[in-house]
Amino acid sequence: ESLPIRRAAGLSVCLGLLLLARLDSIWFIFVFLSSLLIINGLKHLKLLAILSAGPFLTLFIYMAANQVFFGNWMPASGSAKSLGSEFLEINHLFLR
């Protein structure tokens, strides 16, 4: 039995919000959508496209906003963490 399009769109929005809450949830979303594809095959491709649209658009808007406001496609927190030293994990940017 197939999900109605309205419920698939609601679940898509929830997956997008999950992605905003924690960026590493992209792996859960990937496994979830991949398992749906493996289980159902291509017979429910329209619903799979609807389900994947929310996280895709959310991630695109998030990355575009990072580019506009911070000049980097990646999250600002990840860039700040990568500035630390290998010894004692001190971020010298915040020591100035």
C-alpha positions, 0 to 999 in steps of 0.5 A: 500500500502506498503513502498518500501524497499529502502524508509523503509531503508531511514526512518530507517536511519532517525529514527536512526539519530533522536535517536542520536539527542535526546535520549528521542526520543526513545519514539516517535520511539517506539510509531511510530513503535508500531502504524505501527504494530497495524495498519498493523498487521503482514502482513508487518513484513519485513518492520517493521523489516527494520524500527526498525533496524536503531534505534536499531543498532544506540542505540546499537553502542551508548551504546557500545561506552559509555561502551568502552570510559566511562565504563558505558552503560548509557550516560555520561551526565545522569551519571553526572546529577545523581551525583548532590545533592538533595539540590540546585542541585549542582554537587560536581564533578565539584566543585573539 
